[in-house]
Amino acid sequence: MQSRCAHLGRLTASAVATLVALAGSAHAERGTKPVILHQGAIGTLEPESARLVDPNEAGSPYAGVASLFVGGEGLATGAAISRWHILTAAHCFDLDNDGRLELAGDVAIFFNVAGDHSHVILPEEIKSITPHPDFSGFLNPTVHDDLAVITLWAPLPVEIPTYSIYRGAPEIGEVVELVGYGETGDGVDGYVPGSGFITTKRVGANVVDALYADDETKGVAELWKFDFDGPIGNGPLGGPGLGAEVEATLGEGDSGGPGFIVDDGERLLFSVNNFVAGPGQDGRFGSSGGGVILSAYASWIDGFLDGETDFDLNRDGVVSGLDLMQVLDVWGEDAPKADFNRDGVVNSADLARIVRVLEQAE
């Protein structure tokens, strides 16, 4: 598989390395490139299609997806997982592909919630960027473990939504929404160079066509892959296409962007998307892409969120009885926002935690 790797943003030809593709095993890769992926930017037959552009408005369900400007020239994408944390791909900051994040000190973050660059986070406002401990560089030796958590010095404003991790088992055929700031184009001619931008967020979707086990031989699915079907749904991995109004692929500028699954009406983070591949040319019908499945890394991500639990469920800027009522409204359900201890069900343990917060506030 070939994949386009724009190491950090707006790729030049010299920045695109030919690596090896993700084939049938967890770490057999031939042709895969690390991608500062631009997600969902590619509509099936309509270049620069306006239908794929998400409005920069507070009511958008994707308002918690940010663009990252890296090293003064690179474009990437990330998603807020708490008011203090943003989840993205580690390779976006790894200049030499050696697992070290050389560019972590030169990152600006743009949330476009109430218009273009309505909330900007400067490099000095970032406390840390922490890669997954097993990340050793893109395809060095695998594309697994390509995750990083950005920790902020100050919390995000309440109007920026945050997303919970999807903790269910990944399944073939699942529809995943792709969101990112990367390049657009069409499935016939491919990418439009330079079309990714820090204020242009695009949304599309694709289908889980293949799953790959972890690279530590624990048997847990850590990677997913899709193919970019043409108008008749004839992608190389088989499975259904989603049609010209929905089907999308990834590209330069989307690395680190989220893949969402909608579960009982709530958008949950299924993946961080980080590669594109062959057998077709990148960005054209017959190519493929995918990313890191977050349920396999949930315990690592939870380590950042512990102690930073967001009890302001109705996002009005204060924890009050109204938030407690929201806990009671989903009592006994698997509702991630109110499942504060992440045991899979909202129960008395979660109620006790929010009651303690309310008592401390009195």
QUIGI-V191083 format. One line per field, one symbol per residue. psi: psi as a letter, one per 40 degrees, with the letter a starting at -180 (. if undefined). Layout:
psi=???
This chain:
psi=hiihhghgbhiiddehihaiihadidfhhhehihhgihiedhidegifhdeehhigideheeeehiihhhfeeihaiiiheieeihhahdedegdefeehgdedeghihhhgdfihfdhhhideehdihhiideheihfgeieiegiihhhidiiiidehiiiihheihiihehhhhhhieaiaaiedeaihheeiieehhihaiaihdiihiieefeehheiiiiigiadeffideaiiieidedhiaiaheeheiihihhhfehhihdihheiiaadiiheiheaiaaahhddeeddddddddhefhhegdefeeihadddddddddfheiggddegdefeeihaddddddddddddde.
